[in-house]
Amino acid sequence: MPTIAPPDGASILMVIDSVYPSTGGGGAENQLRTLAKSLKQRGFDVEIWAPLVKEARGMAQHDLVDGIVVHRLYYPQVRLLGGVWLLVAIGLRLLAHGKRFDIIHAHIAGKLAATCSLLGWVLHKPVLVKLTGLTEMVGGILDPHPPLSARLQRRLLKFTSLFQAISSRIAMGLVDVGYSPAQVMQLPNAVDIRRFRPVTIDSGAAARLYGHKTLVGIFTGRLRPDKNIDLLIRSWARCFADRNDTALIIVGHGTLEAVLREQALQLGVANQVLFVGPSDQVEKYYALAHFGILTSQMEGLSNTLLEFMACGLPVIGTRVSGNEDFITDGQTGWLFDVGHTTDFEACLHRMSACAPEERALMGQAARRRVVETASLDVVLDRLIDSYHTLGAPVQGLDTT
């Protein structure tokens, strides 16, 4: 497949306001890692800067991850002083080293991105800022009632050359708070459609995990309150407790695991709800399911949603940012309002009433949607094209 590539020496600075690489499966961090590796494969010179946050203590300040240089910025873990120190540190480092990069790409529109935007303007370097969702929508620049720090970040981010909004809701939010539509590019997260793809259910693995079941749902994510997994288990019990052909796979870990296990036991579905823990190979569990479920109260754009759909699974999801762009009711899955038990249970009943052939057709439509708009090659080509538009040197098409 033809791919856009840079001439020799084209360089990208990636900045993220979080631990890198993630030790807990963070979506923004994992997306950055995917993009950085892919850009490197295309021939770009990529470097990553991240704070040496508490979770990263023990990591080196200068490191190689996936063959890519990572510089972690030290700052003291002291309230207020630490934050100011970090901003000064990245500002000074940008002034000293920023001119050797063709573009600055900041992930998460927070304090580091705001600093990059201002210093990019000073250095005459284009700055692309990616918004990832919750960080910006709750207490951040898209919050309807932002704190003083977020209001200041809004002002500094006016210097941003281009925003990457991963959903239509985030794109509209940027315009609503005063940024020009010309500054906003809607471009979703990327999913590796070669790794995440439809496969025939392994009957042996299925039998070992849940026996003979003909309707299997799956949830993947951290087991924490904002994911609304208690609603999932409660509604599952109401819809399927009297059936012996259903199972729910829950992939992930978190503070609520013990509570959720007890809930499943009390509701009489402990034999149906299977907690398998976290996994670095979640696709092996997707291959044992017939549909995906996302009950989150809020998202930017769920990577799990894209993975489900790439694997050919129709999805029942909440009507939140990102889900709305990919789930079309009755075609690629079903949407329900956040926390609305009746609507969610109606979706579960509608899914269970589908013939296997109908679910398969919905899954095929789901994969097509993702392949066309969020596959890694598609997203990467659009991203590199935006780099070129902003002034970074790009050759065009390299057909080798």
LUMLO-98260 format. One record per residue (C-alpha): residue in three letters; x, y, z. Coordinates in nm, 2 decimals. Layout:
+------+--------+--------+--------+
: type :      X :      Y :      Z :
+------+--------+--------+--------+
:  ALA :      X :      Y :      Z :
...
+------+--------+--------+--------+
This chain:
+------+--------+--------+--------+
: type :      X :      Y :      Z :
+------+--------+--------+--------+
:  MET :   0.00 :   0.00 :   0.00 :
:  PRO :   0.14 :   0.35 :  -0.09 :
:  THR :   0.24 :   0.55 :   0.21 :
:  ILE :   0.34 :   0.91 :   0.28 :
:  ALA :   0.70 :   0.94 :   0.38 :
:  PRO :   0.94 :   1.22 :   0.48 :
:  PRO :   1.26 :   1.32 :   0.31 :
:  ASP :   1.58 :   1.25 :   0.51 :
:  GLY :   1.59 :   1.44 :   0.83 :
:  ALA :   1.22 :   1.53 :   0.87 :
:  SER :   1.17 :   1.52 :   1.25 :
:  ILE :   0.88 :   1.52 :   1.49 :
:  LEU :   0.88 :   1.61 :   1.86 :
:  MET :   0.60 :   1.43 :   2.05 :
:  VAL :   0.51 :   1.57 :   2.39 :
:  ILE :   0.28 :   1.41 :   2.64 :
:  ASP :   0.17 :   1.53 :   2.98 :
:  SER :   0.17 :   1.19 :   3.14 :
:  VAL :   0.39 :   0.88 :   3.22 :
:  TYR :   0.55 :   0.73 :   2.91 :
:  PRO :   0.53 :   0.45 :   2.82 :
:  SER :   0.22 :   0.38 :   3.02 :
:  THR :   0.24 :   0.13 :   3.29 :
:  GLY :  -0.14 :   0.10 :   3.32 :
:  GLY :  -0.28 :   0.09 :   2.97 :
:  GLY :  -0.37 :   0.46 :   2.92 :
:  GLY :  -0.54 :   0.53 :   2.59 :
:  ALA :  -0.35 :   0.85 :   2.51 :
:  GLU :  -0.01 :   0.70 :   2.59 :
:  ASN :  -0.08 :   0.39 :   2.39 :
:  GLN :  -0.20 :   0.59 :   2.09 :
:  LEU :   0.12 :   0.80 :   2.11 :
:  ARG :   0.33 :   0.48 :   2.12 :
:  THR :   0.15 :   0.34 :   1.82 :
:  LEU :   0.19 :   0.66 :   1.62 :
:  ALA :   0.55 :   0.71 :   1.72 :
:  LYS :   0.65 :   0.35 :   1.61 :
:  SER :   0.46 :   0.39 :   1.28 :
:  LEU :   0.61 :   0.73 :   1.20 :
:  LYS :   0.96 :   0.58 :   1.27 :
:  GLN :   0.88 :   0.29 :   1.03 :
:  ARG :   0.78 :   0.55 :   0.77 :
:  GLY :   1.13 :   0.71 :   0.80 :
:  PHE :   1.05 :   1.01 :   1.04 :
:  ASP :   1.30 :   1.10 :   1.31 :
:  VAL :   1.08 :   1.09 :   1.62 :
:  GLU :   1.16 :   1.20 :   1.98 :
:  ILE :   0.93 :   1.20 :   2.28 :
:  TRP :   0.93 :   1.42 :   2.58 :
:  ALA :   0.73 :   1.34 :   2.89 :
:  PRO :   0.74 :   1.44 :   3.26 :
:  LEU :   0.92 :   1.22 :   3.51 :
:  VAL :   0.59 :   1.18 :   3.70 :
:  LYS :   0.57 :   0.98 :   4.03 :
:  GLU :   0.46 :   0.67 :   3.84 :
:  ALA :   0.77 :   0.70 :   3.62 :
:  ARG :   1.02 :   0.71 :   3.90 :
:  GLY :   1.27 :   0.44 :   3.84 :
:  MET :   1.27 :   0.51 :   3.47 :
:  ALA :   1.57 :   0.68 :   3.32 :
:  GLN :   1.56 :   1.05 :   3.23 :
:  HIS :   1.71 :   0.96 :   2.89 :
:  ASP :   1.59 :   0.64 :   2.74 :
:  LEU :   1.51 :   0.44 :   2.43 :
:  VAL :   1.16 :   0.29 :   2.39 :
:  ASP :   1.09 :   0.10 :   2.07 :
:  GLY :   1.42 :   0.24 :   1.93 :
:  ILE :   1.29 :   0.60 :   1.99 :
:  VAL :   1.46 :   0.86 :   2.21 :
:  VAL :   1.25 :   0.94 :   2.52 :
:  HIS :   1.35 :   1.23 :   2.74 :
:  ARG :   1.17 :   1.25 :   3.08 :
:  LEU :   1.17 :   1.60 :   3.24 :
:  TYR :   1.25 :   1.60 :   3.61 :
:  TYR :   1.06 :   1.82 :   3.85 :
:  PRO :   1.02 :   1.80 :   4.23 :
:  GLN :   0.70 :   1.64 :   4.36 :
:  VAL :   0.59 :   1.95 :   4.55 :
:  ARG :   0.25 :   2.11 :   4.50 :
:  LEU :   0.26 :   2.42 :   4.29 :
:  LEU :   0.64 :   2.44 :   4.28 :
:  GLY :   0.66 :   2.12 :   4.09 :
:  GLY :   0.42 :   2.23 :   3.83 :
:  VAL :   0.60 :   2.56 :   3.77 :
:  TRP :   0.93 :   2.38 :   3.76 :
:  LEU :   0.81 :   2.14 :   3.50 :
:  LEU :   0.68 :   2.42 :   3.27 :
:  VAL :   1.01 :   2.62 :   3.31 :
:  ALA :   1.20 :   2.30 :   3.23 :
:  ILE :   1.02 :   2.22 :   2.91 :
:  GLY :   1.03 :   2.59 :   2.81 :
:  LEU :   1.40 :   2.60 :   2.85 :
:  ARG :   1.45 :   2.27 :   2.67 :
:  LEU :   1.24 :   2.39 :   2.38 :
:  LEU :   1.44 :   2.71 :   2.35 :
:  ALA :   1.76 :   2.51 :   2.35 :
:  HIS :   1.66 :   2.22 :   2.12 :
:  GLY :   1.33 :   2.31 :   1.96 :
:  LYS :   1.47 :   2.44 :   1.64 :
:  ARG :   1.59 :   2.10 :   1.52 :
:  PHE :   1.23 :   1.97 :   1.49 :
:  ASP :   1.01 :   2.03 :   1.20 :
:  ILE :   0.69 :   2.01 :   1.40 :
:  ILE :   0.58 :   1.98 :   1.76 :
:  HIS :   0.29 :   1.73 :   1.82 :
:  ALA :   0.15 :   1.76 :   2.18 :
:  HIS :  -0.08 :   1.49 :   2.31 :
:  ILE :  -0.33 :   1.60 :   2.57 :
:  ALA :  -0.43 :   1.97 :   2.57 :
:  GLY :  -0.30 :   2.06 :   2.91 :
:  LYS :  -0.02 :   2.26 :   3.06 :
:  LEU :   0.26 :   2.11 :   2.86 :
:  ALA :   0.07 :   2.15 :   2.53 :
:  ALA :   0.00 :   2.51 :   2.62 :
:  THR :   0.36 :   2.58 :   2.68 :
:  CYS :   0.46 :   2.41 :   2.36 :
:  SER :   0.21 :   2.62 :   2.17 :
:  LEU :   0.35 :   2.94 :   2.31 :
:  LEU :   0.72 :   2.84 :   2.25 :
:  GLY :   0.63 :   2.70 :   1.91 :
:  TRP :   0.51 :   3.05 :   1.82 :
:  VAL :   0.83 :   3.20 :   1.96 :
:  LEU :   1.05 :   2.95 :   1.76 :
:  HIS :   0.83 :   2.98 :   1.45 :
:  LYS :   0.76 :   2.61 :   1.46 :
:  PRO :   0.41 :   2.46 :   1.38 :
:  VAL :   0.24 :   2.30 :   1.68 :
:  LEU :  -0.03 :   2.03 :   1.65 :
:  VAL :  -0.22 :   1.96 :   1.97 :
:  LYS :  -0.43 :   1.64 :   2.01 :
:  LEU :  -0.73 :   1.64 :   2.25 :
:  THR :  -0.79 :   1.30 :   2.40 :
:  GLY :  -1.12 :   1.35 :   2.59 :
:  LEU :  -1.17 :   1.33 :   2.96 :
:  THR :  -0.87 :   1.54 :   3.05 :
:  GLU :  -0.99 :   1.83 :   2.85 :
:  MET :  -1.37 :   1.79 :   2.91 :
:  VAL :  -1.35 :   1.76 :   3.29 :
:  GLY :  -1.15 :   2.04 :   3.45 :
:  GLY :  -0.98 :   2.12 :   3.12 :
:  ILE :  -1.01 :   2.36 :   2.83 :
:  LEU :  -1.35 :   2.22 :   2.72 :
:  ASP :  -1.51 :   2.22 :   3.07 :
:  PRO :  -1.81 :   2.46 :   3.07 :
:  HIS :  -1.69 :   2.60 :   3.40 :
:  PRO :  -1.31 :   2.57 :   3.37 :
:  PRO :  -1.08 :   2.65 :   3.67 :
:  LEU :  -0.84 :   2.94 :   3.64 :
:  SER :  -0.55 :   2.71 :   3.52 :
:  ALA :  -0.77 :   2.58 :   3.23 :
:  ARG :  -0.87 :   2.93 :   3.13 :
:  LEU :  -0.50 :   3.03 :   3.11 :
:  GLN :  -0.43 :   2.72 :   2.90 :
:  ARG :  -0.71 :   2.82 :   2.67 :
:  ARG :  -0.54 :   3.15 :   2.61 :
:  LEU :  -0.20 :   3.00 :   2.55 :
:  LEU :  -0.34 :   2.74 :   2.32 :
:  LYS :  -0.46 :   3.02 :   2.08 :
:  PHE :  -0.10 :   2.99 :   1.95 :
:  THR :  -0.17 :   2.63 :   1.83 :
:  SER :  -0.14 :   2.58 :   1.46 :
:  LEU :  -0.39 :   2.29 :   1.44 :
:  PHE :  -0.59 :   2.09 :   1.69 :
:  GLN :  -0.66 :   1.72 :   1.64 :
:  ALA :  -1.01 :   1.64 :   1.77 :
:  ILE :  -1.07 :   1.27 :   1.80 :
:  SER :  -1.45 :   1.30 :   1.79 :
:  SER :  -1.71 :   1.53 :   1.64 :
:  ARG :  -1.82 :   1.63 :   1.99 :
:  ILE :  -1.47 :   1.74 :   2.08 :
:  ALA :  -1.44 :   1.93 :   1.75 :
:  MET :  -1.76 :   2.12 :   1.82 :
:  GLY :  -1.64 :   2.18 :   2.17 :
:  LEU :  -1.33 :   2.35 :   2.05 :
:  VAL :  -1.53 :   2.59 :   1.83 :
:  ASP :  -1.77 :   2.65 :   2.11 :
:  VAL :  -1.50 :   2.78 :   2.34 :
:  GLY :  -1.37 :   3.02 :   2.08 :
:  TYR :  -1.12 :   2.85 :   1.85 :
:  SER :  -1.15 :   2.89 :   1.48 :
:  PRO :  -1.30 :   2.60 :   1.28 :
:  ALA :  -0.99 :   2.64 :   1.05 :
:  GLN :  -0.77 :   2.54 :   1.35 :
:  VAL :  -0.97 :   2.21 :   1.41 :
:  MET :  -0.91 :   1.88 :   1.23 :
:  GLN :  -1.13 :   1.59 :   1.32 :
:  LEU :  -0.92 :   1.28 :   1.31 :
:  PRO :  -0.99 :   0.97 :   1.53 :
:  ASN :  -0.76 :   0.74 :   1.72 :
:  ALA :  -0.60 :   0.47 :   1.51 :
:  VAL :  -0.65 :   0.10 :   1.53 :
:  ASP :  -0.42 :  -0.17 :   1.39 :
:  ILE :  -0.67 :  -0.36 :   1.17 :
:  ARG :  -0.40 :  -0.63 :   1.10 :
:  ARG :  -0.39 :  -0.72 :   1.47 :
:  PHE :  -0.76 :  -0.66 :   1.54 :
:  ARG :  -0.95 :  -0.85 :   1.28 :
:  PRO :  -1.24 :  -1.10 :   1.26 :
:  VAL :  -1.15 :  -1.46 :   1.33 :
:  THR :  -1.35 :  -1.78 :   1.37 :
:  ILE :  -1.43 :  -1.86 :   1.73 :
:  ASP :  -1.19 :  -2.11 :   1.87 :
:  SER :  -1.44 :  -2.37 :   2.00 :
:  GLY :  -1.18 :  -2.53 :   2.22 :
:  ALA :  -1.08 :  -2.21 :   2.39 :
:  ALA :  -1.45 :  -2.11 :   2.42 :
:  ALA :  -1.54 :  -2.44 :   2.58 :
:  ARG :  -1.26 :  -2.40 :   2.84 :
:  LEU :  -1.36 :  -2.05 :   2.93 :
:  TYR :  -1.74 :  -2.06 :   2.93 :
:  GLY :  -1.86 :  -2.40 :   2.80 :
:  HIS :  -2.13 :  -2.40 :   2.53 :
:  LYS :  -2.28 :  -2.05 :   2.50 :
:  THR :  -2.44 :  -1.90 :   2.20 :
:  LEU :  -2.46 :  -1.53 :   2.31 :
:  VAL :  -2.14 :  -1.39 :   2.45 :
:  GLY :  -2.08 :  -1.02 :   2.53 :
:  ILE :  -1.75 :  -0.86 :   2.62 :
:  PHE :  -1.64 :  -0.56 :   2.82 :
:  THR :  -1.28 :  -0.43 :   2.82 :
:  GLY :  -1.15 :  -0.16 :   3.05 :
:  ARG :  -1.05 :  -0.05 :   3.39 :
:  LEU :  -1.29 :  -0.16 :   3.67 :
:  ARG :  -1.36 :   0.19 :   3.81 :
:  PRO :  -1.68 :   0.39 :   3.88 :
:  ASP :  -1.68 :   0.60 :   3.56 :
:  LYS :  -1.71 :   0.28 :   3.35 :
:  ASN :  -2.05 :   0.20 :   3.50 :
:  ILE :  -1.98 :  -0.17 :   3.52 :
:  ASP :  -2.23 :  -0.21 :   3.81 :
:  LEU :  -2.50 :  -0.11 :   3.57 :
:  LEU :  -2.37 :  -0.37 :   3.32 :
:  ILE :  -2.39 :  -0.65 :   3.57 :
:  ARG :  -2.72 :  -0.55 :   3.71 :
:  SER :  -2.88 :  -0.52 :   3.37 :
:  TRP :  -2.72 :  -0.84 :   3.25 :
:  ALA :  -2.88 :  -1.02 :   3.55 :
:  ARG :  -3.22 :  -0.88 :   3.48 :
:  CYS :  -3.20 :  -0.98 :   3.11 :
:  PHE :  -3.02 :  -1.31 :   3.12 :
:  ALA :  -3.02 :  -1.46 :   3.47 :
:  ASP :  -3.27 :  -1.73 :   3.37 :
:  ARG :  -3.08 :  -1.83 :   3.06 :
:  ASN :  -2.80 :  -2.09 :   3.04 :
:  ASP :  -2.67 :  -1.99 :   2.69 :
:  THR :  -2.52 :  -1.65 :   2.77 :
:  ALA :  -2.19 :  -1.53 :   2.91 :
:  LEU :  -2.02 :  -1.19 :   2.98 :
:  ILE :  -1.64 :  -1.17 :   2.96 :
:  ILE :  -1.49 :  -0.88 :   3.16 :
:  VAL :  -1.13 :  -0.80 :   3.07 :
:  GLY :  -0.94 :  -0.56 :   3.29 :
:  HIS :  -0.87 :  -0.49 :   3.65 :
:  GLY :  -0.93 :  -0.21 :   3.90 :
:  THR :  -1.04 :  -0.10 :   4.25 :
:  LEU :  -1.40 :  -0.23 :   4.20 :
:  GLU :  -1.32 :  -0.59 :   4.10 :
:  ALA :  -1.41 :  -0.74 :   4.44 :
:  VAL :  -1.73 :  -0.54 :   4.47 :
:  LEU :  -1.83 :  -0.64 :   4.11 :
:  ARG :  -1.76 :  -1.01 :   4.18 :
:  GLU :  -1.98 :  -0.99 :   4.49 :
:  GLN :  -2.25 :  -0.81 :   4.29 :
:  ALA :  -2.26 :  -1.09 :   4.03 :
:  LEU :  -2.28 :  -1.35 :   4.30 :
:  GLN :  -2.57 :  -1.17 :   4.48 :
:  LEU :  -2.76 :  -1.13 :   4.15 :
:  GLY :  -2.72 :  -1.50 :   4.06 :
:  VAL :  -2.50 :  -1.46 :   3.75 :
:  ALA :  -2.16 :  -1.54 :   3.89 :
:  ASN :  -2.14 :  -1.84 :   3.66 :
:  GLN :  -2.21 :  -1.62 :   3.36 :
:  VAL :  -1.99 :  -1.31 :   3.44 :
:  LEU :  -1.63 :  -1.41 :   3.38 :
:  PHE :  -1.35 :  -1.18 :   3.52 :
:  VAL :  -1.04 :  -1.28 :   3.33 :
:  GLY :  -0.81 :  -0.99 :   3.45 :
:  PRO :  -0.60 :  -0.76 :   3.24 :
:  SER :  -0.44 :  -0.89 :   2.91 :
:  ASP :  -0.18 :  -0.78 :   2.66 :
:  GLN :  -0.36 :  -0.99 :   2.41 :
:  VAL :  -0.72 :  -0.87 :   2.44 :
:  GLU :  -0.79 :  -0.98 :   2.08 :
:  LYS :  -0.79 :  -1.35 :   2.19 :
:  TYR :  -1.09 :  -1.26 :   2.41 :
:  TYR :  -1.26 :  -1.06 :   2.14 :
:  ALA :  -1.24 :  -1.38 :   1.93 :
:  LEU :  -1.46 :  -1.56 :   2.18 :
:  ALA :  -1.74 :  -1.30 :   2.18 :
:  HIS :  -2.04 :  -1.21 :   1.97 :
:  PHE :  -2.07 :  -0.84 :   2.06 :
:  GLY :  -1.90 :  -0.57 :   2.26 :
:  ILE :  -2.04 :  -0.35 :   2.54 :
:  LEU :  -1.93 :   0.00 :   2.65 :
:  THR :  -2.12 :   0.15 :   2.95 :
:  SER :  -1.89 :   0.44 :   3.02 :
:  GLN :  -2.02 :   0.77 :   3.16 :
:  MET :  -1.78 :   0.97 :   2.95 :
:  GLU :  -1.52 :   0.91 :   2.68 :
:  GLY :  -1.31 :   1.10 :   2.42 :
:  LEU :  -1.29 :   0.81 :   2.18 :
:  SER :  -1.26 :   0.47 :   2.32 :
:  ASN :  -0.98 :   0.26 :   2.18 :
:  THR :  -1.17 :  -0.05 :   2.29 :
:  LEU :  -1.46 :   0.06 :   2.07 :
:  LEU :  -1.23 :   0.07 :   1.76 :
:  GLU :  -1.08 :  -0.27 :   1.86 :
:  PHE :  -1.43 :  -0.43 :   1.90 :
:  MET :  -1.54 :  -0.30 :   1.56 :
:  ALA :  -1.22 :  -0.39 :   1.39 :
:  CYS :  -1.27 :  -0.75 :   1.51 :
:  GLY :  -1.61 :  -0.75 :   1.35 :
:  LEU :  -1.82 :  -0.71 :   1.67 :
:  PRO :  -2.13 :  -0.50 :   1.68 :
:  VAL :  -2.13 :  -0.27 :   1.99 :
:  ILE :  -2.38 :  -0.16 :   2.25 :
:  GLY :  -2.25 :   0.17 :   2.38 :
:  THR :  -2.34 :   0.48 :   2.57 :
:  ARG :  -2.43 :   0.79 :   2.37 :
:  VAL :  -2.10 :   0.97 :   2.45 :
:  SER :  -1.82 :   1.13 :   2.25 :
:  GLY :  -1.67 :   0.90 :   2.00 :
:  ASN :  -1.93 :   0.63 :   2.03 :
:  GLU :  -2.17 :   0.86 :   1.85 :
:  ASP :  -1.94 :   0.88 :   1.55 :
:  PHE :  -1.90 :   0.51 :   1.50 :
:  ILE :  -2.21 :   0.33 :   1.63 :
:  THR :  -2.51 :   0.37 :   1.40 :
:  ASP :  -2.82 :   0.23 :   1.58 :
:  GLY :  -2.93 :  -0.09 :   1.42 :
:  GLN :  -2.64 :  -0.10 :   1.17 :
:  THR :  -2.31 :  -0.13 :   1.37 :
:  GLY :  -2.47 :  -0.16 :   1.71 :
:  TRP :  -2.70 :   0.03 :   1.95 :
:  LEU :  -2.67 :   0.34 :   2.15 :
:  PHE :  -2.83 :   0.42 :   2.49 :
:  ASP :  -2.82 :   0.73 :   2.71 :
:  VAL :  -2.56 :   0.72 :   2.99 :
:  GLY :  -2.69 :   0.55 :   3.30 :
:  HIS :  -3.04 :   0.48 :   3.15 :
:  THR :  -3.11 :   0.13 :   3.27 :
:  THR :  -3.43 :   0.08 :   3.06 :
:  ASP :  -3.26 :   0.18 :   2.74 :
:  PHE :  -2.96 :  -0.03 :   2.80 :
:  GLU :  -3.17 :  -0.34 :   2.88 :
:  ALA :  -3.37 :  -0.28 :   2.56 :
:  CYS :  -3.04 :  -0.28 :   2.37 :
:  LEU :  -2.94 :  -0.61 :   2.53 :
:  HIS :  -3.28 :  -0.76 :   2.43 :
:  ARG :  -3.25 :  -0.63 :   2.08 :
:  MET :  -2.91 :  -0.78 :   2.04 :
:  SER :  -3.02 :  -1.12 :   2.19 :
:  ALA :  -3.31 :  -1.12 :   1.95 :
:  CYS :  -3.08 :  -1.10 :   1.64 :
:  ALA :  -3.01 :  -1.41 :   1.44 :
:  PRO :  -2.64 :  -1.50 :   1.43 :
:  GLU :  -2.64 :  -1.40 :   1.06 :
:  GLU :  -2.78 :  -1.06 :   1.14 :
:  ARG :  -2.51 :  -1.00 :   1.41 :
:  ALA :  -2.25 :  -1.11 :   1.16 :
:  LEU :  -2.37 :  -0.86 :   0.90 :
:  MET :  -2.36 :  -0.58 :   1.17 :
:  GLY :  -2.01 :  -0.68 :   1.26 :
:  GLN :  -1.90 :  -0.66 :   0.90 :
:  ALA :  -2.05 :  -0.31 :   0.87 :
:  ALA :  -1.87 :  -0.22 :   1.20 :
:  ARG :  -1.53 :  -0.33 :   1.06 :
:  ARG :  -1.59 :  -0.15 :   0.73 :
:  ARG :  -1.66 :   0.17 :   0.92 :
:  VAL :  -1.33 :   0.14 :   1.12 :
:  VAL :  -1.12 :   0.03 :   0.82 :
:  GLU :  -1.24 :   0.34 :   0.62 :
:  THR :  -1.19 :   0.60 :   0.89 :
:  ALA :  -0.97 :   0.48 :   1.17 :
:  SER :  -0.73 :   0.22 :   1.04 :
:  LEU :  -0.37 :   0.29 :   1.12 :
:  ASP :  -0.27 :   0.36 :   0.76 :
:  VAL :  -0.56 :   0.60 :   0.70 :
:  VAL :  -0.50 :   0.79 :   1.02 :
:  LEU :  -0.13 :   0.81 :   0.97 :
:  ASP :  -0.16 :   0.93 :   0.61 :
:  ARG :  -0.40 :   1.21 :   0.72 :
:  LEU :  -0.18 :   1.30 :   1.01 :
:  ILE :   0.13 :   1.32 :   0.79 :
:  ASP :  -0.06 :   1.53 :   0.53 :
:  SER :  -0.15 :   1.77 :   0.81 :
:  TYR :   0.22 :   1.79 :   0.90 :
:  HIS :   0.29 :   1.88 :   0.54 :
:  THR :   0.02 :   2.14 :   0.54 :
:  LEU :   0.18 :   2.30 :   0.85 :
:  GLY :   0.52 :   2.31 :   0.68 :
:  ALA :   0.70 :   1.99 :   0.78 :
:  PRO :   0.89 :   1.85 :   0.48 :
:  VAL :   0.71 :   1.55 :   0.34 :
:  GLN :   0.80 :   1.38 :   0.01 :
:  GLY :   0.44 :   1.27 :  -0.09 :
:  LEU :   0.40 :   0.91 :  -0.18 :
:  ASP :   0.67 :   0.65 :  -0.14 :
:  THR :   0.56 :   0.35 :  -0.33 :
:  THR :   0.84 :   0.12 :  -0.22 :
+------+--------+--------+--------+
